[in-house]
Amino acid sequence: MAPCVGRRTCIGWVAWAALSGLGAPADIDQLQQRITMLEQNLADIQGQLDERTDELAAARAANRELTRALNQASSRTPC
């Protein structure tokens, strides 16, 4: 994190770190690997979410059908 108070100080610190080479080095390869890993995790979790969403939709449809059948059966029987 840049040790700065105001915007001018931050800009100055960023420029100094970039030009002096004394700022935190960015390991591009390591960052690329991290991005790839996070994208794969996101894809896996999205797949799980899609599967659960489908299961929920099927459960809701079954529930509606059972409720409909129950309501039809109770409307046919006299009280």
N, C-alpha and C positions, 0 to 999 in steps of 0.2 A: 504494500500500500504506500502511496506517495505521502511523505510527511509534509503536508501543506495546509495552510490556513485559508487563503483566498484563491480565487481562480488564477490570478497572475502567478502566485507562488507555485501552484500545481503545474501550470504550463511550463514554468521555468524549471521545476524539478524534473519533469518528464523529459524536457529537452536536454538537460544536463545528463540524466541517466542514459539517454539514448546516445548522446555524443561521446560521453566519457567511457562508456563500456562498463561502468561500475554498477549499473542497475541490475536487477535480477535477470539472469540469463534465461531465455525461453528455449527449452529443449523441444524443438518443433516435432521431431520424431516421436518423442514421448507424448506430446499433446495429441498428435495424430492418432496414436494407438489408443489413447484415452477416449477420444471422440468416437473411434470405431467401436470400442467396447460399449460405450454409452448408447450408441445408435443400435447395436445388437440387443442390448438390454431393453431398450425402448420397443424394438420390434417384437421381442419375446413377450413383454408385458402387454403390448397392444393385442397380440394374438390371444393371450389369456383373457383379456377384457372382451374381445370379440366373441370368444367361445362362451364366456359366462353370460354375455348379453343375449346370445342365441338361446342358451339354456333358460334364461329368465323369460324370454318371449314365449318359449314352448310351454313353460310352467304356467304362465299367465293364460295362454290359450286353453290349456287343459282345465284350468280353474274356471274359466268362463263357461266352457262346455259342460263341466260338472254342475256348476251353479244353474245353468240353463235347464239341464236335465232334471235336477232336483226341483226347480220351480215348476216345471211342466208336470212332474209327477205329483206334487202337492196340490196343484190346481185341479187335477183330475179326481183326487180322492175327496169325497164329501166330509165335511167336518161334523 
